[in-house]
Amino acid sequence: MTLSHLSALMSSELKGRMSLSIVDAAARTIARRAERRFWTLAKVAHDVPRPIGVLLNRMSDLFFSWARRANVRAGVADVPWTRQKSN
């Protein structure tokens, strides 16, 4: 099964109710955190290799796609994220 069968996203998605999906979503969170820290470092240490930041970004995209695919395989629909109004 390829990722090409996934429907186009119109909003951010919350990963859901399936354990493999949760693992993939957690991996994406870790990759995104690493990416943000990398770019913060890159602002002060100009000799860091930029492709590392690009790789971290692509890894988070991959984990996101895998989480969606795990949900599709389990028959779990995407849950659109909506911003909650703050008090």
Beta strands, then each sheet from edge to edge (+ up, - down):
strand 1: 13-14
strand 2: 79-80
sheet 1: 1+ 2-
end
